Amino acid sequence: MTERAVTGASRAFDLDAFAVSDRFRLFNFTRRDDHLVYLWVLRAMDRLRAVHQLQAHPDDVARVLAELGAAYDDAPPADDNLRSRLDALADDGVVHRLEDASRAGSLVRYRNRQSVYQFSELGYQAFAAVEEVLAARLQDANLSRLVFSDILEDLKALAEANLSGHGEQVWRRLSRLDAVMEDMARRSARFHLTLAEITRSTDASPEAFLRYKNTLLTHMTDFMAELDRYLPRLDGAVRDVERTGVETMLGRAAAADERLFMGYGERLDDWRRRWAVLRAWFAADGAESSRAAELRAATRTGVSSVIALLRQIAEAQRGGVNRSTQLRHLAEWVFNVPDEGAAHALMTAAFNSRTSRHLGGAHDDAEVISVRSTWWDAPGVEISVPLFRRGKAPAPGVPQPVRGRAGIRGELRRRQASGRAAEREAAEGLVKAGVHGRVLDEAETRVVLRLLTRALEARTVVAGRLRSASGGNESMTIRLVPEPGGSTVRTVHGVLHLPGLRLDLEPAAHTTGALRERARAAAARAPLAGDRGEHPQADGALR
């Protein structure tokens, strides 16, 4: 992920799981059976909040609900459960419940609970988010092309204010740019979502699409033309602001910021993040394009999709067949079938639907998985192929016969014999030509390294000094003799240095006859050792 994506990420990503769950609890009133009544209760409290009555008694809420009922037919009347609903909202954290003893006019009322309620900050934001969703209309979606001139003017004024050292003007211009960019991002995202909704629903209502097609194409074309005209200028204006000193500008904006609940460092980090987002919209860095250029490409793609849909609708109307007419014909066929089974068969064939099979199983270690994990987050379990394909649990079946592997065993014996022959031939060549003054090939290097390992493992310390050691096989014996000057052996893979040791080779005649006979007998009785073609008893003995 690039730095641009990180700086433009939502601050909600920094919350942990407990904080997210606690804030989701603010929307519990939308999932209750009488959620509309809760919504009108919050609207009544919002109206009291608008006249600066922050703390509301249930009687005040009932009075405002009566006023709303006179103006709106959907507003419910106040009932006896109003206090319990306010308490439920207080349990969810949407409102705060406070005790106000000053409202008690008598001893009886004082003994009773005199609670007042006021919005919590997060609760009011949750209510405002719900109201914003309910107030959203598809007709409001648009791409603002007139905002680019205002952004260019604000960027030029920001550069001048930073050069002159006017901190309040820097904060004012940055705040205005941040608000404009947030509005433009929201507008563009909403417009493209609405465009996708329109293209998705063209089969159901092509008349609405044909009615607004010319206006839609003109709107997107004008926006792209205006963006193409202003994008180079906005890029240059951002560069001009950066040349005046970004850190100085952000420091002045943080100093003039009046958010008293945030320290200077927090305000500085917040303005640094906002400037990074603003810069990412109009300034391109190398091969990475700006977000405005990405918006232009998305709008161009939207124009192409609208033209393609327009062509499809025109062809469907010219031919008289579209999805709507197909569904009508299918409904007529289903209605005219003789029985219900034929209707189900026809619908199954039309929509390619089959009976679904639900499979399940227990995890091997059930304690690892939390009981609070959803089926989406929990790890999966292994399901056998017969259970998936035929719906039957797998059975062990009858015992399978033992299969002979004579061919495989014969091939392994052949490989072992060829490997031993190659090793024997390499060892005989080493005895004849020696190891010094020439370059050893692959087979000779393998034999020397194997015998050298055996010789090194057989070394012992006698009287504080290392004595000579040896290791051999049926063809040769290798000896390590202490030598102050050391020795070297050249191989196809490089030079092997033996500091303090001299390497001597001798034929296997120096070994005892009993040892050779024992080695041959052990090699004849030994089982197969695998594909490597070697056996520890057949390779010789250490001494």
C-alpha positions in Angstrom: 0.0 0.0 0.0 1.4 3.4 -0.9 1.8 6.3 1.4 -0.9 8.1 -0.4 -3.4 5.4 0.4 -2.4 5.3 4.0 -2.8 9.1 4.5 -6.1 9.1 2.8 -7.4 6.2 4.8 -10.3 6.7 7.2 -9.5 7.3 10.8 -12.0 4.6 11.7 -9.4 2.0 10.7 -7.4 2.9 13.8 -10.2 1.6 16.2 -9.8 -1.8 17.8 -12.6 -4.4 17.8 -14.0 -3.4 21.2 -14.3 0.2 20.2 -16.0 -0.7 16.9 -18.5 -3.0 18.7 -19.2 -0.3 21.3 -20.0 2.2 18.6 -22.1 -0.2 16.6 -24.3 -0.4 19.8 -25.4 3.1 19.1 -27.4 1.8 16.1 -29.4 -0.7 18.2 -32.5 1.4 18.0 -32.7 0.8 14.2 -33.0 -2.9 14.8 -35.9 -2.9 17.3 -39.4 -3.8 16.3 -40.7 -0.2 17.0 -37.6 1.5 15.4 -39.8 4.2 13.8 -41.0 5.3 17.3 -37.4 5.5 18.5 -36.6 7.6 15.4 -39.3 10.1 16.1 -38.3 10.3 19.8 -34.8 11.2 18.7 -36.2 13.7 16.2 -38.1 15.3 19.1 -34.9 15.5 21.2 -33.1 17.0 18.1 -35.7 19.7 17.8 -35.2 20.6 21.5 -31.4 20.6 20.9 -31.9 23.0 18.1 -33.4 25.6 20.5 -30.5 25.1 22.9 -32.4 22.9 25.4 -29.8 20.3 25.8 -31.4 18.4 28.7 -34.9 17.2 28.0 -37.5 15.8 30.5 -39.9 13.1 29.2 -42.7 15.6 29.4 -40.7 17.9 27.1 -40.2 15.1 24.6 -43.9 14.3 24.8 -44.8 17.9 24.1 -42.5 18.0 21.0 -43.9 14.7 19.8 -47.4 16.2 19.9 -46.2 19.2 17.8 -44.6 16.8 15.3 -47.8 14.7 15.2 -49.8 17.8 14.2 -47.4 18.6 11.4 -46.6 15.0 10.1 -49.0 12.1 9.9 -46.3 9.5 10.4 -45.3 10.9 13.8 -46.5 8.6 16.6 -48.3 10.0 19.7 -46.5 10.0 23.1 -47.4 7.0 25.2 -46.7 5.6 28.6 -43.5 3.8 27.4 -41.7 7.0 26.5 -39.6 6.9 29.7 -38.6 3.2 29.1 -37.7 4.1 25.5 -35.5 6.9 26.7 -33.9 4.5 29.2 -33.2 2.0 26.4 -31.5 4.7 24.4 -29.5 5.6 27.4 -28.4 2.0 27.8 -27.2 2.0 24.2 -25.2 5.2 24.7 -27.2 7.3 22.4 -28.3 9.7 25.2 -27.1 10.4 28.7 -29.5 10.0 31.7 -29.1 12.6 34.4 -31.0 13.2 37.7 -32.5 16.7 38.1 -33.8 17.2 41.6 -34.8 20.8 40.9 -37.8 19.6 38.9 -39.4 18.0 42.1 -42.1 20.4 43.2 -43.3 18.2 46.0 -41.9 15.5 48.3 -43.8 12.8 46.4 -42.2 14.0 43.1 -38.8 14.2 44.8 -39.0 10.6 46.0 -39.8 9.6 42.4 -37.0 9.6 39.9 -36.7 12.9 38.0 -34.5 12.0 35.1 -33.5 14.3 32.2 -31.9 13.1 29.0 -29.4 14.7 26.6 -27.7 13.5 23.4 -24.2 12.1 23.8 -21.7 13.3 21.2 -21.4 9.9 19.5 -25.1 9.2 19.9 -26.0 12.4 18.0 -23.6 11.5 15.2 -25.3 8.1 14.9 -28.7 9.8 14.8 -27.4 12.2 12.2 -26.0 9.4 10.1 -29.3 7.6 10.1 -31.1 10.8 9.1 -28.6 11.4 6.3 -29.3 7.9 4.9 -33.1 8.4 5.1 -32.8 11.9 3.5 -30.6 10.7 0.5 -32.3 11.0 -2.9 -31.0 9.8 -6.2 -32.0 13.0 -7.8 -29.4 14.9 -5.7 -26.3 13.1 -7.2 -24.1 15.3 -9.4 -20.5 16.1 -10.3 -19.7 19.7 -9.4 -17.6 21.2 -12.3 -17.8 24.8 -11.0 -15.8 24.0 -7.9 -12.4 23.8 -9.6 -12.1 27.6 -10.1 -12.8 28.1 -6.3 -10.1 25.5 -5.5 -7.6 27.2 -7.7 -8.3 30.6 -6.2 -8.0 29.2 -2.7 -4.6 27.5 -3.5 -3.2 30.8 -4.8 -4.5 32.7 -1.8 -3.0 30.0 0.5 0.5 30.5 -1.1 0.3 34.2 -0.6 -0.9 33.9 3.0 2.0 31.5 3.8 4.5 33.9 2.2 3.2 36.8 4.2 3.1 34.9 7.4 -0.7 35.4 8.1 -1.5 32.3 10.2 -5.3 32.9 10.5 -5.6 33.3 6.7 -3.6 30.1 6.2 -5.9 28.2 8.6 -9.0 29.8 6.9 -7.9 28.8 3.4 -6.8 25.3 4.4 -10.2 24.7 6.2 -12.1 25.9 3.2 -10.0 23.6 0.9 -10.5 20.7 3.2 -14.3 21.2 3.3 -14.5 21.6 -0.5 -12.4 18.5 -1.1 -14.5 16.4 1.3 -17.6 17.6 -0.5 -16.2 16.9 -3.9 -15.1 13.4 -2.9 -18.5 12.7 -1.4 -20.3 14.0 -4.6 -18.1 12.0 -6.9 -18.5 8.7 -5.0 -22.3 9.2 -4.7 -22.6 10.1 -8.4 -20.8 7.0 -9.6 -22.8 4.8 -7.2 -26.0 6.3 -8.5 -24.8 5.8 -12.1 -24.2 2.1 -11.3 -27.7 1.9 -9.8 -29.2 3.5 -12.9 -27.4 1.1 -15.2 -28.4 -1.9 -13.0 -32.1 -1.0 -13.1 -32.4 -0.1 -16.8 -34.1 -3.4 -17.6 -36.9 -2.6 -15.1 -37.4 1.0 -16.1 -35.7 1.9 -19.5 -38.1 4.9 -19.9 -36.4 6.7 -17.0 -33.0 6.1 -18.5 -34.0 7.3 -21.9 -35.6 10.4 -20.4 -32.4 11.5 -18.7 -29.8 10.1 -21.1 -29.0 13.4 -22.9 -28.7 15.3 -19.6 -26.5 12.7 -18.1 -24.1 12.5 -21.0 -23.9 16.3 -21.2 -23.3 16.6 -17.5 -20.4 14.1 -17.5 -18.9 15.5 -20.7 -18.9 19.0 -19.3 -17.3 17.8 -16.1 -14.5 16.0 -17.9 -13.8 19.1 -20.1 -13.6 21.4 -17.1 -11.4 18.9 -15.2 -9.0 18.6 -18.2 -8.8 22.4 -18.3 -8.1 23.0 -14.7 -6.0 19.9 -13.8 -2.6 21.3 -15.0 -3.3 24.6 -13.2 -4.2 22.9 -10.0 -1.1 20.8 -10.1 1.0 23.9 -10.6 -0.8 25.7 -7.8 -0.1 22.8 -5.4 3.6 23.0 -6.3 3.6 26.7 -5.7 2.2 26.2 -2.2 4.8 23.5 -1.5 7.6 25.9 -2.5 6.5 28.4 0.2 7.2 25.7 2.9 4.7 23.0 3.8 5.8 22.4 7.4 5.7 26.2 8.1 2.2 26.4 6.6 1.0 23.4 8.6 2.5 24.8 11.8 0.7 28.1 11.3 -2.6 26.3 10.6 -2.2 24.2 13.8 -1.4 27.3 15.9 -4.5 29.1 14.6 -6.7 26.1 15.0 -9.3 26.6 17.8 -10.0 23.0 18.7 -9.3 23.3 22.4 -9.6 19.6 23.1 -6.6 18.7 20.9 -3.0 19.5 21.7 -0.7 21.3 19.2 1.0 18.0 18.2 -2.4 16.4 17.5 -3.6 19.4 15.5 -0.4 19.4 13.5 -0.7 15.7 12.7 -4.3 16.2 11.6 -3.5 19.1 9.3 -0.5 17.1 7.9 -2.9 14.3 7.0 -5.4 16.7 5.5 -2.7 18.3 3.3 -1.5 14.9 2.1 -5.0 14.0 1.0 -5.5 17.4 -0.7 -2.1 17.0 -2.5 -3.0 13.5 -3.6 -6.1 14.8 -5.4 -4.3 17.1 -7.8 -0.5 16.5 -7.7 0.9 13.5 -9.6 4.2 11.9 -8.4 6.0 10.2 -11.3 4.1 7.2 -12.7 1.4 7.4 -10.0 -1.5 9.5 -11.2 -3.5 11.9 -9.1 -7.0 11.1 -7.8 -8.5 13.8 -10.0 -7.0 12.0 -13.0 -8.5 8.7 -11.6 -11.9 10.5 -11.3 -11.6 11.6 -14.9 -10.9 8.1 -16.1 -13.8 6.7 -14.1 -16.1 9.4 -15.6 -14.9 8.5 -19.1 -15.6 4.8 -18.3 -19.1 5.9 -17.1 -19.8 7.7 -20.4 -18.8 4.6 -22.3 -21.0 2.4 -20.2 -24.0 4.8 -20.6 -23.5 4.8 -24.4 -23.3 1.0 -24.5 -26.5 0.7 -22.4 -28.2 3.2 -24.7 -27.3 1.1 -27.7 -28.6 -2.1 -26.0 -31.9 -0.5 -25.0 -32.3 0.9 -28.5 -31.7 -2.5 -30.1 -34.0 -4.2 -27.5 -36.8 -1.8 -28.3 -36.2 -2.1 -32.0 -36.4 -5.9 -31.8 -39.2 -5.9 -29.2 -37.4 -8.3 -26.9 -35.7 -7.3 -23.6 -35.5 -8.8 -20.2 -38.8 -7.4 -19.2 -40.7 -9.1 -22.0 -38.7 -12.3 -21.4 -39.9 -12.4 -17.8 -43.5 -11.7 -18.9 -43.4 -14.7 -21.3 -41.8 -16.9 -18.6 -44.5 -15.9 -16.1 -47.2 -16.7 -18.7 -45.6 -20.2 -19.4 -45.5 -21.0 -15.7 -49.1 -19.9 -15.2 -50.3 -22.2 -18.1 -48.5 -25.4 -17.0 -50.8 -28.3 -16.0 -49.5 -28.9 -12.4 -47.2 -27.5 -9.7 -44.4 -29.9 -10.4 -44.1 -28.8 -14.0 -44.0 -25.2 -12.8 -41.2 -25.9 -10.4 -39.3 -27.8 -13.2 -39.8 -24.9 -15.6 -38.5 -22.3 -13.1 -35.6 -24.5 -12.2 -34.6 -24.8 -15.8 -35.1 -21.1 -16.5 -33.0 -19.9 -13.6 -30.6 -22.9 -13.4 -31.4 -23.4 -9.8 -30.9 -26.7 -8.0 -31.5 -28.1 -4.5 -28.7 -26.9 -2.3 -26.9 -29.3 0.0 -25.6 -28.0 3.3 -22.5 -29.7 4.6 -21.0 -29.4 8.0 -18.4 -30.9 10.3 -16.7 -30.5 13.6 -13.2 -28.9 13.9 -10.4 -31.1 15.2 -9.7 -28.7 18.0 -12.9 -27.0 18.9 -11.4 -25.0 21.9 -9.2 -23.0 19.5 -12.2 -21.4 17.9 -14.1 -18.8 20.0 -17.8 -19.3 20.4 -18.3 -15.6 19.5 -16.7 -16.1 16.0 -19.2 -16.0 13.1 -19.3 -18.6 10.4 -17.6 -16.2 8.0 -14.6 -15.6 10.3 -14.2 -19.1 11.7 -11.7 -21.4 10.0 -13.1 -24.1 7.7 -13.2 -27.8 8.3 -12.2 -30.5 5.8 -15.1 -32.2 4.0 -14.5 -35.6 2.3 -15.2 -35.8 -1.5 -17.8 -38.6 -1.2 -19.8 -36.5 1.3 -19.6 -33.4 -1.0 -20.5 -35.3 -4.2 -23.0 -37.9 -3.1 -24.0 -36.8 0.4 -22.7 -40.0 2.1 -20.0 -40.2 4.7 -16.9 -42.0 3.6 -16.4 -45.6 4.7 -13.1 -47.4 5.2 -14.1 -50.1 2.7 -12.7 -53.6 2.3 -8.9 -54.2 2.9 -6.9 -53.7 -0.2 -4.5 -56.5 -1.3 -0.8 -56.2 -0.8 0.8 -55.2 -4.1 4.1 -56.5 -5.1 6.7 -53.9 -6.1 9.2 -56.1 -7.9 9.8 -53.6 -10.7 10.5 -50.8 -8.3 12.8 -52.9 -6.2 14.6 -54.1 -9.3 15.1 -50.5 -10.5 16.4 -49.5 -7.0 18.9 -52.4 -7.1 20.1 -51.4 -10.5 20.6 -47.8 -9.4 22.5 -49.0 -6.3 24.7 -51.2 -8.4 25.5 -48.5 -10.9 26.2 -46.0 -8.1 28.6 -48.4 -6.4 30.3 -49.2 -9.8 30.8 -45.4 -10.5 32.2 -44.9 -7.0 34.5 -47.8 -7.3 35.8 -46.6 -10.7 36.3 -43.1 -9.3 38.2 -44.5 -6.3 40.5 -46.6 -8.6 41.2 -43.4 -10.6 42.1 -41.5 -7.5 44.5 -44.3 -6.4 46.3 -44.2 -9.7 46.4 -40.4 -10.4 46.3 -39.0 -6.8 44.5 -35.9 -5.6 47.3 -33.3 -5.9 48.3 -31.5 -9.1 45.0 -31.9 -11.0 41.3 -31.0 -10.9 39.0 -33.7 -9.6 35.8 -34.4 -11.5 32.3 -34.7 -9.9 32.5 -38.4 -9.0 36.0 -38.2 -7.6 35.1 -35.1 -5.6 32.1 -37.0 -4.1 34.4 -39.9 -3.0 37.0 -37.7 -1.5 34.5 -35.6 0.5 32.8 -38.8 1.8 36.1 -40.4 2.9 37.4 -37.1 4.3 34.3 -36.8 6.5 34.9 -40.2 7.9 38.5 -39.5 8.6 37.7 -36.2 10.3 35.0 -37.9 12.5 37.5 -40.7 13.5 40.2 -38.3 14.8 41.0 -38.5 18.5 43.1 -36.3 20.8 46.1 -38.1 22.3 48.3 -36.3 24.9 46.7 -33.0 23.9 47.5 -33.4 20.2 45.5 -34.6 17.2 46.9 -37.8 15.8 46.6 -38.9 12.2 43.2 -40.3 11.1 42.0 -42.4 8.2 38.8 -43.5 6.5 38.4 -45.9 3.6 36.1 -48.1 1.5 36.7 -51.3 -0.4 38.9 -49.6 -3.0 41.1 -47.0 -1.2 42.0 -45.5 2.1 42.4 -41.8 2.8 44.8 -40.6 5.5 45.0 -37.2 7.3 48.6 -36.6 8.4 49.5 -33.5 10.5 51.5 -31.1 8.2 52.5 -27.5 9.3 52.1 -26.2 5.7 48.7 -27.8 5.1 47.5 -28.9 1.6 45.0 -28.0 -1.1 42.8 -30.1 -3.4 41.3 -28.7 -6.6 37.8 -29.8 -7.6 35.3 -28.8 -10.3 33.5 -26.8 -7.6 36.5 -24.9 -6.3 39.6 -25.3 -4.1 39.4 -27.3 -0.9 42.0 -26.0 1.7 43.2 -28.4 4.5 45.2 -26.2 7.0 47.6 -28.2 9.1 46.8 -31.5 7.4 48.2 -33.4 4.5 45.9 -35.7 2.5 47.4 -39.1 1.4 45.7 -41.9 -0.6 46.6 -45.5 -0.3 45.1 -48.6 -2.0 42.7 -50.8 0.0 45.4 -53.6 0.2 46.6 -52.0 3.5 43.3 -53.0 5.2 42.9 -56.4 6.7 41.4 -59.2 4.7 38.9 -59.9 7.4 37.6 -56.4 7.2 37.1 -56.6 3.5 35.3 -59.9 3.8 33.1 -58.5 6.5 32.3 -55.5 4.4 31.4 -57.6 1.4 29.1 -59.9 3.5 27.4 -56.9 5.1 26.8 -55.4 1.7 25.3 -58.6 0.4 22.9 -58.9 3.4 22.0 -55.2 3.6 18.5 -54.0 2.6 17.9 -51.3 0.0 19.0 -47.9 1.1 16.9 -45.8 -1.3 17.7 -43.8 -4.5 21.1 -42.6 -3.2 22.9 -45.9 -4.1 24.9 -46.2 -0.9 24.9 -48.2 2.3 27.0 -47.3 5.4 28.3 -50.8 5.8 29.2 -51.2 2.2 31.2 -48.0 2.0 34.0 -49.1 4.2 35.0 -48.8 7.8 36.6 -46.1 9.9 39.8 -46.7 11.7 
